Amino acid sequence: MTDEKEVLLTKEGLDKLETELEFLKSVKREEVAERIKQAIAFGDISENSEYEDAKNEQAFIEGRIITLEKTLKKARLMEDNEIRTDVVSLGSKVRLKEMKSGREFNVTVVSSVECKLRDGKISDESPVGRGAMGKKVNSVFQAETPAGVLKYKILKVEK
């Protein structure tokens, strides 16, 4: 029996992973194979940096394909009714206030495979995500961040 835990994904997250996998398999694999073929045509591959670069990229792409396939195999689409608004849960859109600075910001709590801080998506395994999970509106929690221990107040929880 496997001990791999199920990965809950939003529809958007699932679509992104499937799109990336398809792109790597159909486009990037062929591009790199062509680069390798061209590098081999240059002759001696023992001192050919083009060949080495292409082989390294090929290894990276194949590794990423394996990772994506494993993730998708254990993925389950998160149903809208699983996203709670009474407490912070996976999929919740949360309005937070950092208590020291007073700065307010919105985040969506997602699984670690689809987090992207730049897009306001934080992992439920990150310090802030973990601290917010299960908390209600007006709750205050602490999170140990790279900037030190910070306090946050939950202002709003929605789908």
Residue pairs with C-beta under 8 A, 6 or more apart in sequence:
4 70
4 74
5 74
6 74
6 75
6 76
7 71
7 74
7 75
7 76
7 111
7 113
8 75
8 76
8 78
8 82
8 90
8 91
8 111
9 17
9 75
9 76
9 77
9 78
9 110
9 111
9 113
9 114
10 77
10 78
10 91
10 110
10 114
11 77
11 78
12 114
13 110
13 111
13 113
13 114
14 72
14 75
14 77
16 114
17 68
17 71
17 72
17 75
17 113
17 114
18 72
20 64
20 68
21 65
21 68
21 69
21 72
24 61
24 64
24 65
24 68
25 65
28 61
29 58
29 61
29 65
32 54
32 57
32 58
32 61
33 58
35 50
35 53
35 54
35 57
36 51
36 54
36 55
36 58
38 50
39 45
39 48
39 50
39 51
39 54
40 51
42 48
42 50
42 51
45 51
71 113
78 90
78 91
80 159
82 89
82 90
82 91
83 89
83 90
83 91
83 92
83 159
84 92
84 157
85 92
85 157
85 158
85 159
86 136
86 157
87 134
87 135
87 136
87 157
88 94
88 109
88 132
88 133
88 134
88 135
88 154
88 157
89 109
89 133
89 134
90 109
90 110
90 111
90 124
91 108
91 109
91 110
91 159
92 108
92 109
92 157
92 158
92 159
93 106
93 107
93 108
93 156
93 157
93 158
93 159
94 106
94 107
94 108
94 109
94 132
94 154
94 156
94 157
95 104
95 105
95 106
95 154
95 155
95 156
95 157
96 104
96 105
96 106
96 107
96 128
96 132
96 152
96 153
96 154
96 155
97 103
97 104
97 152
97 153
97 155
98 104
98 105
98 150
98 151
98 152
99 140
99 150
99 151
99 152
99 153
100 150
100 151
104 155
105 120
106 120
107 120
107 121
107 122
107 128
107 129
108 120
108 121
108 122
109 122
109 123
109 124
109 129
109 132
109 133
110 121
110 122
110 123
110 124
111 123
111 124
112 123
112 124
112 125
112 126
114 121
115 121
115 122
115 123
115 126
115 129
122 128
122 129
123 129
124 130
124 133
127 143
127 144
127 145
128 143
128 145
128 152
130 143
131 141
131 142
131 143
131 152
132 141
132 152
132 154
135 141
135 154
136 154
136 157
137 154
137 155
137 156
137 157
138 153
138 154
138 155
139 153
139 154
140 151
140 152
140 153
140 154
141 151
141 152
141 154
142 149
142 150
142 151
142 152
143 149
143 150
143 152
